[in-house]
Amino acid sequence: MEWRLFATLSETAGADRVSLDVDGEATLREAFDALLDAHPDLATELLDDDETLYDHVRLLVDGGDPFAEADGWATTVDAESELALFPPVSGG
């Protein structure tokens, strides 16, 4: 599967795309944890002290919001899934 990282997240990871190997299907949470295992510095930008995703971070699975349109962290992802993380952005 491939994670796409935007803005400060790509700077922290040193890449705007991170490919991870997945055997069969995984849950979104398993895929997210694999990303953090590969790039632990991202945790401070994505998770609060309770290990909960910050409200201001947007996470998409194949272009959709898994928390509004699917099963949240239990959403099934596979090797073909495109996952994206967006930090808050501002500007004018």
Secondary structure by P-SEA (a helix, b strand, c coil): cbbbbcaaaaaaacccbbbbbbcccccaaaaaaaaaaaccccccccccccccccccbbbbccccccccccccccccccccbbbbbbcccccc
